Amino acid sequence: MANVLVFAEVRGGELRKVAYEAVTGGRALAEQSGGGQVHAVLAGAAGIADKAGALAQYGADTVLVLEHAGFAQYNPEALAATVAQRLQGGSYGYALFSATAQGRDLSPRVAAKIGAGLAPDLTGFVVEGGAVRGEHFNMNGKTIATLALAGSPAVLSVRPAAFQPSESPKPLATEAITSAVDPSASRVKVVELKQGNAGKLDLNDAPVIIAGGRGLKAPEHFKLCEDLADAFGNAAVGATRAVTDEGWRPHSDQIGQTGRNVSPNLYIALGISGAIQHLAGMRTSKTIVAINKDKDAPIFKIADYGIVGDVFEIAPALTAAVKQAKAQG
Ligand SMILES: Cc1cc2nc3c(=O)[nH]c(=O)nc-3n(C[C@H](O)[C@H](O)[C@H](O)COP(=O)(O)OP(=O)(O)OC[C@H]3O[C@@H](n4cnc5c(N)ncnc54)[C@H](O)[C@@H]3O)c2cc1C
């Protein structure tokens, strides 16, 4: 039996979807290792404690609330010191982070402070004989390494969307914790957060993703994706690597084995062939809709709904239909 410490990621005072995925992953770790407890670290400015209930809903036995103005933005030094101190003082078998920009920065800091092994960016894991083994893509996904971590606590980071957030309600229990060091004395200060798609949803948080491929033929035709995303209102736009390599979209939009891993409720693929490397990043989406003029395109093998036809005719019609359905309530 091993307790698991999970870092629940917050941005702009809101829990990110990866926070629920991390708690779900933490529950899986705890259960596989014989039924330990999951403790979730929730850090932010005053008022962040209000988000604790949502973490309990996804299976956190205790939410460790770290409230301080110095945590209004990501504060790597103070967070690493606080999480490391907690790990050293508690009976934790594992610490689990999301392999996001924040988690990729924080997890090695924590591992170094406690002298623990780190298995980064895992796409899955199993606990066997008290040790965890996790899978990790190497060399742009050309090989998959299996990493075995000995020692306790072991530090892991998990790829976004590797776990579907799954509710597992627990009675809300919180514990206020304090920073191990003065958060305002950190040498590293995040002074501004610039989001790639300012004002738009992040791919990992969006319930709907409209993704475009080379079938759109030119960067300006991504307006078809933008229009459909705007019609939904809760959608983000993604792309294939063929598109980002062409420079039609930023690399941060790339979905797939060597890009972002996503798992939205609805994934609409416009002019995407469905190469295995693309599917690796989106196949866990709940409902997949594909529009492609080639009836034999591999994307149709995993699509729940397929439309064989010209994306330049179908996408605008779909946008109009979504707008109409929304207008009718
Ligand atoms: C090591 C490695 C890692 C990779 N990692 C990734 C990754 O992370 N993500 C990723 O996406 N790819 C990745 N790739 C690339 C991948 O193999 C494919 O080349 C890429 O996904 C193809 O992108 P695409 O579907 O946009 O283009 P294409 O394969 O060219 O497909 C375009 C599709 O559009 C359709 N089409 C054309 N015109 C129309 C029209 N008018 N209406 C409707 N449909 C139309 C065509 O029928 C075709 O199916 C990787 C490759 C390697 C080797």
PDBQT file of the ligand as one rigid body, heavy atoms in Angstrom, charges set to zero:
ROOT
HETATM    1  C1  LIG A 401       8.564   9.924 -36.279  1.00  0.00    +0.000 C 
HETATM    2  C2  LIG A 401       7.318  10.580 -36.804  1.00  0.00    +0.000 A 
HETATM    3  C3  LIG A 401       6.524  11.304 -35.938  1.00  0.00    +0.000 A 
HETATM    4  C4  LIG A 401       5.355  11.914 -36.436  1.00  0.00    +0.000 A 
HETATM    5  N1  LIG A 401       4.560  12.592 -35.533  1.00  0.00    +0.000 NA
HETATM    6  C5  LIG A 401       3.391  13.104 -35.988  1.00  0.00    +0.000 A 
HETATM    7  C6  LIG A 401       2.498  13.757 -35.089  1.00  0.00    +0.000 A 
HETATM    8  O1  LIG A 401       2.787  13.935 -33.898  1.00  0.00    +0.000 OA
HETATM    9  N2  LIG A 401       1.343  14.222 -35.580  1.00  0.00    +0.000 N 
HETATM   10  C7  LIG A 401       0.955  14.088 -36.902  1.00  0.00    +0.000 A 
HETATM   11  O2  LIG A 401      -0.127  14.554 -37.275  1.00  0.00    +0.000 OA
HETATM   12  N3  LIG A 401       1.784  13.479 -37.769  1.00  0.00    +0.000 NA
HETATM   13  C8  LIG A 401       2.992  13.016 -37.337  1.00  0.00    +0.000 A 
HETATM   14  N4  LIG A 401       3.834  12.437 -38.237  1.00  0.00    +0.000 N 
HETATM   15  C9  LIG A 401       3.509  12.550 -39.683  1.00  0.00    +0.000 C 
HETATM   16  C10 LIG A 401       2.485  11.523 -40.165  1.00  0.00    +0.000 C 
HETATM   17  O3  LIG A 401       3.146  10.345 -40.525  1.00  0.00    +0.000 OA
HETATM   18  C11 LIG A 401       1.693  12.066 -41.394  1.00  0.00    +0.000 C 
HETATM   19  O4  LIG A 401       2.608  12.420 -42.396  1.00  0.00    +0.000 OA
HETATM   20  C12 LIG A 401       0.807  13.258 -41.090  1.00  0.00    +0.000 C 
HETATM   21  O5  LIG A 401       0.005  13.019 -39.969  1.00  0.00    +0.000 OA
HETATM   22  C13 LIG A 401      -0.099  13.512 -42.299  1.00  0.00    +0.000 C 
HETATM   23  O6  LIG A 401      -0.815  14.696 -42.084  1.00  0.00    +0.000 OA
HETATM   24  P1  LIG A 401      -2.160  14.972 -42.904  1.00  0.00    +0.000 P 
HETATM   25  O7  LIG A 401      -3.179  13.935 -42.567  1.00  0.00    +0.000 OA
HETATM   26  O8  LIG A 401      -2.497  16.406 -42.655  1.00  0.00    +0.000 OA
HETATM   27  O9  LIG A 401      -1.708  14.905 -44.409  1.00  0.00    +0.000 OA
HETATM   28  P2  LIG A 401      -1.919  13.807 -45.533  1.00  0.00    +0.000 P 
HETATM   29  O10 LIG A 401      -1.469  12.461 -45.082  1.00  0.00    +0.000 OA
HETATM   30  O11 LIG A 401      -1.341  14.358 -46.775  1.00  0.00    +0.000 OA
HETATM   31  O12 LIG A 401      -3.514  13.701 -45.684  1.00  0.00    +0.000 OA
HETATM   32  C14 LIG A 401      -4.335  14.682 -46.242  1.00  0.00    +0.000 C 
HETATM   33  C15 LIG A 401      -5.724  14.101 -46.358  1.00  0.00    +0.000 C 
HETATM   34  O13 LIG A 401      -6.617  15.094 -46.839  1.00  0.00    +0.000 OA
HETATM   35  C16 LIG A 401      -7.541  14.484 -47.702  1.00  0.00    +0.000 C 
HETATM   36  N5  LIG A 401      -8.062  15.525 -48.594  1.00  0.00    +0.000 N 
HETATM   37  C17 LIG A 401      -7.420  16.196 -49.584  1.00  0.00    +0.000 A 
HETATM   38  N6  LIG A 401      -8.229  17.106 -50.147  1.00  0.00    +0.000 NA
HETATM   39  C18 LIG A 401      -9.416  17.015 -49.498  1.00  0.00    +0.000 A 
HETATM   40  C19 LIG A 401     -10.643  17.700 -49.624  1.00  0.00    +0.000 A 
HETATM   41  N7  LIG A 401     -10.834  18.687 -50.508  1.00  0.00    +0.000 N 
HETATM   42  N8  LIG A 401     -11.675  17.341 -48.809  1.00  0.00    +0.000 NA
HETATM   43  C20 LIG A 401     -11.521  16.348 -47.896  1.00  0.00    +0.000 A 
HETATM   44  N9  LIG A 401     -10.360  15.677 -47.732  1.00  0.00    +0.000 NA
HETATM   45  C21 LIG A 401      -9.322  16.008 -48.526  1.00  0.00    +0.000 A 
HETATM   46  C22 LIG A 401      -6.741  13.417 -48.435  1.00  0.00    +0.000 C 
HETATM   47  O14 LIG A 401      -7.612  12.396 -48.927  1.00  0.00    +0.000 OA
HETATM   48  C23 LIG A 401      -5.814  12.923 -47.332  1.00  0.00    +0.000 C 
HETATM   49  O15 LIG A 401      -6.375  11.800 -46.658  1.00  0.00    +0.000 OA
HETATM   50  C24 LIG A 401       4.999  11.818 -37.793  1.00  0.00    +0.000 A 
HETATM   51  C25 LIG A 401       5.830  11.082 -38.663  1.00  0.00    +0.000 A 
HETATM   52  C26 LIG A 401       6.972  10.491 -38.178  1.00  0.00    +0.000 A 
HETATM   53  C27 LIG A 401       7.827   9.688 -39.132  1.00  0.00    +0.000 C 
ENDROOT
TORSDOF 0
